Amino acid sequence: MRWLRGHPLLALGILALLILLPGPILLQVNLDNAPESYFPEDAPAVTFDRELRERFPQDQVLVGLFTGSDLFEADFLERIDALARDMEADPAVERVLSVTTLDHIRATADGFTVDRLVDGRALDERSPEQWRERVLRDRFAPGLVAGTGGEALAVIVRPHALDNSLQRLQLERLLRDRIGAHDLEDELAAIAGHIALDVAQLRAMVKDLAFLVPGTMTVSLLLLWWLFRRPLVVVLSAATISAVTGPAIALLILLDRPFTLISAILPPLLTALTVAMLMHFFNATLHAAQRGHQGRARVEAALAAVARPTWFMALTTAAGLASLQVSSIRPIETFGLIGAFGVLVAAAVVLLLLPAIMGRWDHGDWLTPKRGLLLLDRVTALAAHLAIRRAGWVLLATAILLALAIPQIRHVEVETDLYAFFDDNHSITQATRAVESELSGVMALEVVFDGPDWDSLQDPERLQAIQRVQHWLDQRPEVDYSLSLPDLVAEMHWAFNEEDPDYRRIPDDPNLVAQYLFIYDGRDLFDAVDRDFERSRILLNLNAHGARSINALMDDLRGYLEANPPADLEWDMAGMARLFADQERLLIQGQLHSLYAVAAMITLLMLLMWRSIPLTLLSMIPNLAPVAMIFALMGLLGIWLDMATAMIASVAIGIAVDDTIHILHNYRQRRGRGSPVAWALARSFRRSGRAITATTIVLVAQFLLLALSDFQPTAAFGWLTAFGLIAALLFDLLVLPAMLVVAHRLSRASP
């Protein structure tokens, strides 16, 4: 450290490299918030889903909903048919489902045939009313591609496997372009589905980045100018923030990690943490200037005051973020790794590079504290007076507050609802409601059955066993629509027997079933069964979006299947609903493990710093209590523990401990010189109170910017973290000194 301070040009060069080198790498960022980027690659549900897609199409689709009173006129059906054929011609699209592409099984003189539900090339063969009646009487179209009232039709685009969110964005743009090209914009009511949701999240991420990154930077620089009124402080602060956030995001790219909505919190978070370190360094420089130090001596004096606590502050914050590595949710794990790296880079820049630059180019006297700083001094002095003179009352009030707050934690609900991530007025929310009100739910669940060998699913008993499971599912309120192999076999049997309703069932003769399946020449059959007739699936559209309700349905289904085994078939569940529901369990496990890890790591670091078990345990109280207050507020207000709020505890503990370190470091220094407890606390507040209060103001302002996000988890993360930091400041300014005073009194009173 001392050697580098003598080489300011080298320090300036390193700072410039940290700013400039990440530039070309940042251009390669992979913006990807697709669901697949969140799931652990080795999770059983992910492995099974990957295996299933080798035989069956994707379950993530893009739904275009069209409404009107003349949807069955030849002109409109012709345009819908042209749209479907145009979309299917694109290499990214595997199939398009619509009334003009869906199979229709009907009786003929010598058996049955499979043709298009609506033949786009023979629209004049029927009147609009006849086409309408044919569609609504079809067994499979209503609820899938047609509304039950006949005033809504859908085009469902089913793509090949898409690698990232940008490809989904391209697919949605393609659909919108083709809708415009075929003059269907007036009838378009909504574009929804999981692909549309992913695109909405991608747009929210880009919007947040465009607002939050410059917003947090601007707020930081304005507050630093307000506090210190030195152009060099503002310039170096801007350079330092760039030198921290750039390499951090570059590391994320080099590790081939996608940039998700979780990752989008990193730039404003690292900006806030960097400014916190800068605040302490510049405040110490101001104190040194007030004592008459100049140039390099001023920097040396500032570092002597803040270097050790700032390093420990960086280590504890990095430990809090690194604890997220235990999460199985990959973006949360990445968030912890990159955040910890960024914090350590910030400490290195602030404590190694800036002192050399400041020692060389910071000339002149620092101004006497202005009104803002004097106001902060009055606030901290008042807090110190209250904590020292009324220590017992402060601790009693704190105990009452915690006694009231902690029971609220049990009301915190673990829940993730992708469609609740946006407010009610958001376009994706309204589009989803429109599709679900006219057709069926957009959450896909698949119940998969495996037979013992090839062609085993042509056996009537096995098909009847699958059908019983489907009938049970159809009674559930969460299920809007279902389709299975038994449905198709029963439809063929019905058509073969002149559409007699008594024959709309699975035939008892396995040879007849085999014959039906052999002569079926449509496209829909192999959505429900593989070509070996060894694996089949029930396709379900659910109106449930929350992980808890989906998990409840899946648990009930498991119980039913275990109590009523489907013949000799093996079974499992797959699809987006299964992946999404399993994610909730991983979220809970990750949250608990992260809390244990961060508490253990920070306790160990505090023990290394204070070399005292009692002081270490005492110092953890004002850091763990704000986390309890955050969870209590979540329980009181009914805020869910989801992907974003699951990170708050680790982030809040990591940041809250910073103030504790600075206060205790100054307090122990003065106590070591023989100062009385009250005097040591008062002088510590004079030295560090202003910095930690100003730092909290900056951090709170920056996190409140996150609260302005349209994406609800990001907004909740922002304002809950801001609340936690305010609580941490109050605990550090009031509760920590009160505990030190009471502990000293008790030690003097004991024999």
TAURJO-V701016 format. One record per backbone hydrogen bond with DSSP energy under -1.0 kcal/mol. NH is the residue of the N-H (numbers start at 0). CO is the residue of the C=O. Records with the same first field share a line. If there is no record, write none. Layout:
NH->CO  CO
This chain:
4->0
5->2
6->3
10->6
11->7
12->8
13->9
14->10
15->11
16->12
17->13
18->14
19->15
20->16
22->19
25->21
26->22
27->24
28->25
31->258
36->33
37->34
38->34
42->39
46->42
47->43
48->44
49->45
50->46
51->47
52->48
53->50
54->51
55->51
61->156
62->191
63->154
64->189
65->152
66->186
67->150
72->69
76->72
77->73
78->74
79->75
80->76
81->77
82->78
83->79
84->80
85->81
86->82
87->83
88->84
89->86
92->89
93->157
94->157
96->155
100->97
101->97
103->114
105->112
107->110
110->107
112->105
114->103
116->101
117->98
121->118
124->121
130->126
131->127
132->128
133->129
134->130
135->131
136->132
142->145
143->140
144->140
145->140
146->151
149->146
152->65
153->144
154->63
155->96
156->61
157->94
159->91
167->163
168->164
169->165
170->166
171->167
172->168
173->169
174->170
175->171
176->172
177->173
178->174
179->175
180->176
181->177
182->179
183->178
187->183
188->64
189->64
191->62
194->60
196->192
197->193
198->194
199->195
200->196
201->197
202->198
203->199
204->200
205->201
206->202
207->203
208->204
209->205
210->206
211->207
212->208
214->210
215->211
216->212
217->213
218->214
219->215
220->216
221->217
222->218
223->219
224->220
225->221
226->222
227->223
228->224
233->229
234->230
235->231
236->232
237->233
238->234
239->235
240->236
241->237
242->238
244->240
245->241
247->243
248->244
249->245
250->246
251->247
252->248
253->249
254->250
255->252
256->251
258->29
263->259
264->261
265->262
268->264
269->265
270->266
271->267
272->268
273->269
274->270
275->271
276->272
277->273
278->274
279->275
280->276
281->277
282->278
283->279
284->280
285->281
286->282
287->283
288->284
289->285
290->286
291->288
292->287
296->293
297->293
298->294
299->295
300->296
301->297
302->298
303->299
304->300
305->301
306->302
309->305
310->306
311->307
312->308
313->309
314->310
315->311
316->312
317->313
318->314
319->315
320->316
321->317
322->318
323->320
324->321
325->322
326->323
329->37
332->328
333->329
334->330
335->331
336->332
337->333
338->334
339->335
340->336
341->337
342->338
343->339
344->340
345->341
346->342
347->343
348->344
349->345
350->346
351->347
353->348
356->352
357->353
358->354
359->355
360->356
361->357
362->360
373->369
374->370
375->371
376->372
377->373
378->374
379->375
380->376
381->377
382->378
383->379
384->380
385->381
386->382
387->383
388->384
389->385
393->389
394->390
395->391
396->392
397->393
398->394
399->395
400->396
401->397
402->398
403->399
404->400
405->401
407->404
408->405
410->407
411->408
414->640
419->416
425->422
429->425
430->426
431->427
432->428
433->429
434->430
435->431
436->432
437->433
438->434
442->541
444->539
445->573
446->537
447->571
448->535
449->569
450->533
454->531
455->452
456->532
457->454
458->455
462->458
463->459
464->460
465->461
466->462
467->463
468->464
469->465
470->466
471->467
472->468
473->469
475->472
478->475
479->540
480->540
482->538
487->483
488->484
489->485
490->486
491->487
492->488
493->489
494->490
495->491
496->492
497->494
498->493
499->496
502->499
503->500
504->502
512->508
513->509
514->510
515->511
516->512
517->513
518->514
519->515
526->523
527->524
528->524
529->534
532->529
535->448
536->527
537->446
538->482
539->444
540->480
541->442
542->477
546->415
549->545
550->546
551->547
552->548
553->549
554->550
555->551
556->552
557->553
558->554
559->555
560->556
561->557
562->558
563->559
566->564
568->565
569->449
571->447
573->445
576->443
578->574
579->575
580->576
581->577
582->578
585->581
586->582
587->583
588->584
589->585
590->586
591->587
592->588
593->589
594->590
595->591
596->592
597->593
598->594
599->595
600->596
601->597
602->598
603->599
604->600
605->601
606->602
607->603
608->604
609->605
610->606
615->611
616->612
617->613
618->614
619->615
623->619
624->620
627->623
628->624
629->625
630->626
631->627
632->628
633->629
634->630
635->631
636->632
638->633
640->412
645->641
646->643
647->644
650->646
651->647
652->648
653->649
654->650
655->651
656->652
657->654
659->655
660->656
661->657
662->658
663->659
664->660
665->661
666->662
667->663
668->664
669->665
670->666
671->667
673->670
674->669
679->675
680->676
681->677
682->678
683->679
684->680
685->681
686->682
687->683
688->684
691->687
692->688
693->689
694->690
695->691
696->692
697->693
698->694
699->695
700->696
701->697
702->698
703->699
706->702
707->704
708->705
711->420
714->710
715->711
716->712
717->713
718->714
719->715
720->716
721->717
722->718
723->719
724->720
725->721
726->722
727->723
728->724
729->725
730->726
731->727
732->728
733->729
735->730
737->733
738->734
739->735
740->736
741->737
742->738
743->739
744->740
745->741
746->742
747->743
748->744
749->745
